[in-house]
Amino acid sequence: MTEVVVDAKELCRKAITYIVEGLVVAIAAFALPKKKLDLEEVIMIACVAASTFALIDLFGRRNEQGVNLMADWARSGAGLGIGAKMVGFPN
């Protein structure tokens, strides 16, 4: 039988990372749309975003340095999309 070792410090760090990412997406989902969303919808969007980032981190391929490029690209795309919406791009 294989023993599973869990690093509690790393687990907490990752959980906090995904919670913060979910909160950032929730703030954007609440503040940016012209038609305001219900709080329940904003919470659902935040949970889906945090779960998506967690899955990408878990299953994404890493390069030789151990960097998960897919996760970096997903986070950059989310940030660029939110930023573009804030400045009214492409209008």
C-alpha positions as CSV (number, residue, x, y, z in Angstrom):
1,M,0.0,0.0,0.0
2,T,1.3,3.5,-0.9
3,E,1.5,6.1,1.8
4,V,0.3,9.6,0.8
5,V,2.2,12.5,2.3
6,V,0.4,15.8,2.5
7,D,2.4,19.0,3.0
8,A,0.0,21.1,5.1
9,K,1.9,24.4,4.5
10,E,1.8,23.9,0.7
11,L,-1.9,22.9,0.8
12,C,-2.8,26.0,2.7
13,R,-0.7,28.2,0.4
14,K,-2.5,26.8,-2.7
15,A,-5.9,27.1,-1.1
16,I,-5.3,30.7,-0.2
17,T,-4.1,31.4,-3.8
18,Y,-7.2,29.9,-5.3
19,I,-9.5,31.8,-2.9
20,V,-7.8,35.1,-3.7
21,E,-8.0,34.4,-7.4
22,G,-11.7,33.6,-7.0
23,L,-12.3,36.8,-5.1
24,V,-10.5,38.9,-7.8
25,V,-12.8,37.3,-10.4
26,A,-15.8,37.9,-8.2
27,I,-14.9,41.6,-7.8
28,A,-14.6,42.0,-11.6
29,A,-17.8,40.1,-12.2
30,F,-19.6,42.3,-9.7
31,A,-18.2,45.7,-10.7
32,L,-17.7,45.5,-14.5
33,P,-21.0,44.4,-16.2
34,K,-23.5,47.0,-17.2
35,K,-26.3,44.7,-16.1
36,K,-25.6,44.0,-12.4
37,L,-25.4,40.3,-11.5
38,D,-27.1,38.8,-8.4
39,L,-24.7,37.9,-5.5
40,E,-25.5,34.2,-6.1
41,E,-24.3,34.5,-9.7
42,V,-21.1,36.3,-8.7
43,I,-20.3,33.7,-6.1
44,M,-20.9,30.9,-8.6
45,I,-18.6,32.7,-11.1
46,A,-15.9,33.0,-8.4
47,C,-16.2,29.3,-7.5
48,V,-15.9,28.2,-11.1
49,A,-12.9,30.5,-11.7
50,A,-11.1,29.2,-8.6
51,S,-11.8,25.6,-9.5
52,T,-10.7,26.1,-13.1
53,F,-7.3,27.6,-11.9
54,A,-6.9,24.7,-9.5
55,L,-7.5,22.1,-12.2
56,I,-5.2,23.8,-14.6
57,D,-2.5,23.9,-11.9
58,L,-3.1,20.2,-11.2
59,F,-3.2,18.8,-14.7
60,G,-1.1,21.4,-16.7
61,R,2.2,20.3,-18.1
62,R,5.3,21.8,-16.6
63,N,8.5,22.9,-18.5
64,E,12.1,22.0,-17.5
65,Q,12.1,24.6,-14.7
66,G,8.9,23.3,-13.2
67,V,6.8,26.2,-14.4
68,N,3.2,25.5,-15.4
69,L,3.0,27.6,-18.5
70,M,-0.7,26.7,-19.2
71,A,-1.6,28.2,-15.8
72,D,0.4,31.3,-16.4
73,W,-1.2,31.8,-19.7
74,A,-4.7,31.3,-18.3
75,R,-4.0,33.8,-15.5
76,S,-2.6,36.3,-18.0
77,G,-5.6,35.9,-20.3
78,A,-8.0,36.5,-17.5
79,G,-6.2,39.6,-16.4
80,L,-5.9,41.0,-19.9
81,G,-9.6,40.3,-20.6
82,I,-10.7,42.1,-17.4
83,G,-8.3,45.0,-18.1
84,A,-9.5,45.4,-21.7
85,K,-13.1,45.4,-20.5
86,M,-12.3,48.1,-18.0
87,V,-10.8,50.5,-20.5
88,G,-13.5,49.8,-23.1
89,F,-11.4,47.9,-25.6
90,P,-12.1,47.3,-28.5
91,N,-14.5,50.3,-28.8
